[in-house]
Amino acid sequence: MTAPLLHMTGISKRFGATQALSDVTIDVRAGRVTALIGENGAGKSTLMKVLSGAHRTDSGTMTLAGKPYAPQGPHDARLAGVSMIYQELNLAPELSIEDNIMLGQERKRRGLLDRPAQRRMVREALELLGHADLRPDIPVRNLSIAMQQLVEIARALVIDAKVIVFDEPTSSLTRHDVEHLFGVIRKLKASGIGVVYISHFLEEIREVCDDYAVLRDGRSVGHGNLSGTTDDDIVSLMVGRSVEELFPSVPHEPGEVILSLDNLSGKVSPQEVSLQLRRGEILGIAGLVGAGRTELLRCLFGLDAVTSGKVTIGGVSPPHSPAARIRAGLGLVSEDRKAEGLAQSRSIADNATYSQLQPYSRFGWLNLSRRREAMQHWMTRLNIKARSQDQAVQDLSGGNQQKVAIARVLHQNADVLLLDEPTRGIDVGTKAEIYRLMGEAAAAGKAVIFVSSYLTELLAVCDRVGVMSRGRLREIRNVADWTEEDVMSQAVSG
């Protein structure tokens, strides 16, 4: 096999007492896609930050296209031909699509900004992504999360990159956009670019990747060609043990009705949604991006305005506000943990307990030692990897941030859990634990509404599944009565 385009060897990185990376080696070859796989906290993001120049390695060396590579910062890495597309959006919302794509790599002519040249480059990148219809002058703030993600990808395409890293790039994309993205990656391969693809979806990895490298606890534990490796082999390398149950089942039985919606409508979405949810039940909500699934949960939780309809929780119709809905027994995990799901600058303990401080409060004072004891239980149960519970959430990996968001609703002891894409950005081992936690909640008499774009998990975990399309809840059936084809047919119906 030819020499690697990118060779990283002996990479080690420590943050205080935490050894994030230890003697990691990875090769990326021209015209091939390498899957970088590992649980949350395994060191994937740290390794890529070393590659991108955001972190300086403590030891180890890198070569790029046969030459020593040691970037002094992200801009230096981009100039050398390394482009990063991170899972969390990193855009300037007030700037246009064009200005975001060209930010830091503007084209000038005679000292002035060359708008025509920039616009040609932007249009070519958007056309390659299958969205030539997007106007480059539109402010990014006006785009959906899926479209903002495409702007991130287009930003990488306008650079003459040698290596492009995709960090969970499909987390906010529709299946149509995912297929376009995979087509783009295949074109990048054909042009000789080396691609690193980070994803927790083994189906995606199988579809688009050629090679794999697995990290566990900051160390290299396996690498090779995907064609000769099974999913069980990869999962075992990731978690250090055999994972026989990717979708664990906890026995639970539906009981009395805990939540009723009667023709609930919002200003834009949902539209006249009616349903009944029972204790001991997991109800899945499927649908395409923009179908109104998130808006339904936001209306339920009192975040979005309701124009008509009625919400009854435990036989009572509480006021339409988040505080009242929390008191009534609702707990929400938002799909957008960065912007609204978590207070990024606050600690793990603060985020996990903000919605239920009463057990630690007396005469206006918090008993921090009692809260610390309780938090240790949740950090252990959800395997939150952090230096301590006092660490700021913004310093955690995306998956560990998601665990903190889930810890909050579990700590809150909510009767109805509203989970909006709770497994997005979560590794397969932790997904299995979250499925088990949902099953345990249902077994304890709680009710769960589970919104997901991953049909496989909806059909494996839920008791019933409903499909939303254009703001309306089309149909709810027992999970045994659905196939993935049936769900998609309902989702795309008018």
N, C-alpha and C positions, 0 to 999 in steps of 0.2 A: 504494500500500500504506500502511496506517496507520502512525503513528509507533511505533517500537519500545518495548516495555515496559521493556527493559533496554538501555542504550546504553553501551558501554565504548569509549573512543577514545584513541589515543595512549598506551596503557599500556606503561610501561617499568619494568623491575626488574633491578637488578644485585646480585649477591652476590660481593663482593670483585672478583676479576678476571673473573668469569663474568657475561656479559650474558644473563640468563635470558629476559627479554622485551624486545622493542624495537619500540615504536610499533605495538602490537597494537590492532586494532579489531574488535569483534564486536557484533552486534545480536541480541536475542532478542525475539520478538513474542508478544503474548498469544494463547493458544489455538493455539500452534504449538510443535513440538519441533525444536530446533536441534542437530544433531550437531556436536560439537567433536572434530575428527579430527587426528591427528598421530602421528608415531613417538614411542617412548619418549624422553623428554628434549627433546621439541619445545617444551615450555613449558605444556602443558595444565594440569597440576596447579598450577603457579605462578600461572597466570592465575586459576584457580578459588579459590586461596588469597587472592588479592587481592580477588576478589569476596566471599569469605566473611569478610573482615576479619582473616584470619590473617597476611597480609602487608600492609604499607603500600606503595603504589606510589611509585616515584621521580618519575614524571611521568604525566600523563594525567588524564582525568576520567571519572566515571561518573554516569549518571542512572537512576533507578528510578521508573517510573510518572510520568515527566515532572518529577521533582524531583531536585535534586543528591543524590548518594549517596556517602558517604565513611565507611564503618563504622570505628569505633575498635577493634573486636575481633569475634570470632565471635558473642558474645551480642548485640552491637549489630546485627549483620547479621540474626540470627534475628528480633529484634524488628522490624526493617524489612521482613521478609518474604522473606528469602533462606534457603533450607534446603539443606544439603549432605548427600549420601549418598556417603561415600567408599568406595573399593574395599577398603581394609583395614578390618576390623571395629574399631569404636571403642565397645565396650560394657563395662559393669561386670559381670563374670561372677557375682559373689556377689549382685547385686541381682536382683529379679524382673523379668519382662517389663514389667509395669506401671511399675515404678520406673525402668527404663531408658528407656522411651518418654517418660515425663513428666519425666525429669531436667532440671532447669534451667527447667522451665515448669510447675511444680506448681500445682495449683488449691487455693485456700484459701477457707475460710468462717469468718468471725469469728476469724481468726488461726490456725485449725487446718486441717490437711490434709483436703481434701474428697475422701475415698476414693470415695464413690459417683459423684461427677461425673467423677473421673479414670477410673474403671473403664468408665463409659459411653463416654468418648472413645476409650479403648484398644480396647474391643470393636468400636466402629464402624470404627476403622482396620484392625483385623485382619479384620473381615468384608469390608471393601472389598478386601483382599488375598486373600480366599478362604480364610482360616484362622480362622474364627470359633470353631473347636473348641479353639484354644490357650487354656489357662488363664492369666490374667494374673498369677497368684501364683507361677508356676513360675520358679525361678532360671534365668537365662540360661545358666549353665554346663551345664545339663542338656540344652540344645538342640543339634541338629546345626548345622554351619556354615551350611547352607542356611536353617534356621529363624532363626539369629542374624541373617543378612542381611535376612530379612523384618522382624525387629524394628527394624533400622536404618531400613528404609523406612517402617514404621509411625510411627516417631518423627517423620519429616518430615511425615506426613499429619495429625498432630494440631495442627500450626501452621497458622495462616491465612496460608499462604505465597503470595507473588506469583510467585516464581521458585524452581523446585526443580531442583537439579543432581544427576544420577545418574552417578556415576563407576564404570564397569564393574559395574553392579548385578547382572548375571546370572552373574557368574563362578563362583558357588557354588550356583546354583539348578538344579533339575530342569527339564525342558522344560515340565512341567505348571505349575510355579511361574512360569516365564518367560512363559507365555501369560497367566497371571493378572496379572503385572506389566504386560505390554503393555496389557491391558484397563484397568488402573488408570491408566496414562499417558494413554490415550485419554479416560478420564473427566476427568482433570485438564485436558486440552486443552479439552474441552467446557465446563468451568467457567471458562475464561479464564485459566488459569495458564500462564505461560511455562516451558518445560522445556528444560534443557540436558542432552544425552545423550552421554556419553563411552563409546565402545566401539571395540575393534579388529575387531569382527565386522561386515563390510559387509552381511551378510545381515540382521542385527538393525537396522542403521541404515536399510536400505531398508524394513524392515517397520514401523518405528515413527516415523521422523523425516520432517520436511517440508523443512527447510533444512539447510545445512551450512556450516561454517567450518573451514578447514584451517590449522594452524600448522606451520611448519618452521623449526627452529633459532631459535625464539623470535620469529618474525615471521609476520604474516598473509600467506598466499600465495594464498588463494582463498576465495570464499564464493558462495552462490547457492541456487537451488532444486534439490532432489535430482532432481526429475522430468526435468530437462533435462541431467543429468550421468551419465556412465557410470562404472562401477567403475574402469576403466583411467584415466580422467581424475583421479579422486580419488587413486588410488595414485600416479600420476605427480606430483601436487601434494605428496603426503606425502613422497616420497623424493627428489624433484628429478630423477628419471630414469624411463624407462619400465621397468616390471617385467612382463616377458612371462611369466616362470615363477613363479607363486605356489607351486607344488609341484615344486621341482627334483628331478630324478632322478639319482642317482649309481649307476652299474652296480655290483652286488655279487652274489656267489654264496654260497649256504649251504655250509658245510663240516661239520666234525666236531661232535658234540654237546658243548657246553660246560656246559650246566646241565640237570639232571634233577630233577623233583619227582615223588615217589611218594606219593600219597594224603596230601598235606600238609593238616593241619587246625589251626586256632587255637582259642582258647577260645570265641570267638563266630563268627569268620570268618577265613579261608576254610574250606570244608568239603570234605575229600577231593579236593584239586586235584592232578591229575597232568598233566605236560606235559614235552616235551623242546624245548630251545632250542639252535640251532646257531650256530656262529660265522658271521659274515657274514649274519645274519638280523635283520630288524626284526619283532617280534611285537607286534601291537596288542591291547590289552585294552579292550573296550567294556562298557557296562553303565550302569544308572541309579545315581544317588547312593545310597549305602548298600548297593550290591550286593556289596561285599567286595573291590573292586579295590585300594583303598589298603591294606586289611588284608593282602592277599596280598603286596604288596611289603614291608610292614613285617615280616611273618613271615620272608620271604626274607632280609631284611637283619639279622635278629636283634633287632629292636626290640620285637616283640610275641611273647608266649609261644606255643609250639607244643605241642599236646596229642598229636599223633601224626603219623606220616609221616616222610619222609626227603628231605633236600636234598643233592644231589651237584653239586659245582662242579669241573670239570676232573678228574673221576674220584675226587675226595676229598670226604668229608663233614666240613666244618669245624665247630668248636664253634658253639653258638647264641649269638653275641654280635656286635654291630656291628664291634668291633675285629677279630675273627676273620674275619668276612665281608669286610671291607675287605682284609685280608691275602690272602684267597682270590681277590680280584679283582672284588668287587661294588662298585658306586658308585650311590648313591641321590640323586635330586633329589626332595625332599618336596613335596607339594602345598601345604603350609602353611609358606611360607618365613618368615613373620613369627614364628611361635611356635617352630618347630623346625628349619627349613631353614637358617637363617643366624643367626650371633651378631650381633645388630643393632648393638651398641655397638662392635664390633671393625671393623678396617679391611677394605677390599677384599682387600688382600694376605693378611691373616690368614685370612679366610674361604675364599679360593680355594686355600690351601695347607695348611690344618690337617690334612687327611687324608693328606698326603704331604709331610712335612718332611725326609725323609732326604736328598734331594739337596743340602740347604743346611745340614745339621747335621754338626758334627764336635766330638767330645769335649764334647757337651752345649751347644755354642754354635751360634747360627744365623749363617750368612753372609748378611747382609741385602742386600748389594750384588748377590750372585748371584741371590737370590730376586727382587730388584727387576727385574733383566734378564729373568728368566723371566716375571714378571707382566706386563711391558710387552707381551710377545708375546700373551698371552691377552687383555689389554684391547684390543689392536688387532684381533685376530682376531674377537672377539665385539662389537667396537664399543661397549664399555662407556663411557658418557658420565659423566665425573666430573672433579673438579678434579685429583685425583691418586689413586694407588693407596693412599694413606694415609687417604683419606676414609672416615668411618664409613659402613657399609652403610645404616644407618637414615636417612641424609641423601639417599640415592639415590631416584629414582623406582621404582615397583613393577617396571616392566619391566627396568630396569638391575639391580635386586636379583636378578631371576630369571636374568639373564645371569651374575651372579657365581656363583650356585648351579650353573649348568651348567658354568661355567669350572672349578669344583672337581672335578667328576667327570672332565672331560677332562684336567685337570692330573694327576689321580690315576692316569691311564692304566689305568682299570679295564677288565677283559675283558668284563664284563657291566654295561651301563648300565640302571638301573631308573629310568625317567623318569615321574613321577606328575604329570600335567597340566603339562608343561614349557612349553607355549605360552600358558598362562592369563595374561592381562594383557600380552601381547606384541603389538607392532604387526605389520602384515602383512609389512613388509620384513624385520624380524628373524625372524618365523616362517619365512620362506623360507630364511633363513640357518641356522636351527636344523634344519629339515628336511634341508638340505644337510649339516650337521655329522653328523646321524644316518646319512645315506647314506655319508659318508666313513668314519665309524666302522665301519660294516658292511663297507665295501670293504677296510678295514684288518684284517679278521678278528675284529672285536669283535661282540658280540651286544647287541641292544637290546630291552627290554620297554617299550612305550610305552602308558601309560594315558592315555586322553583321553575327554572327553564330547562332542567335536566329531567326529561321524562322517565328515564330509567329509575331514578330514585323515587319519584312520585309513585310510580306503579309498584315499587317494591316495598315502600314504607307506609303508605296511606291506606286507610279503610275505604274512603270514598274520594273521588277526584271530580272537581268541577272545572270547566273550561270557559275562559273569558275571551271575548272577541268584541272589539270596538266598544268597550265599556259595559257590555252586557254579559251576565252569567248564562251561558248557553244551555248547559246541561250538567247535572250532577249524577254520577252513577257509582255503584259499588266498584271497587278497583278491579274485581274479576271480570267485569263487563266491558272493560276498556282494552284496546290495543294502542300502541304508539301511533299507528296509522289513523285510528279513529280520533284520537286526541288532536292530531295535526289537522285532520279534515274539519273538525269543529273550530279549531283555532283560526283557520284561514277563511271560514265562512263569513258571509256578510251579515 
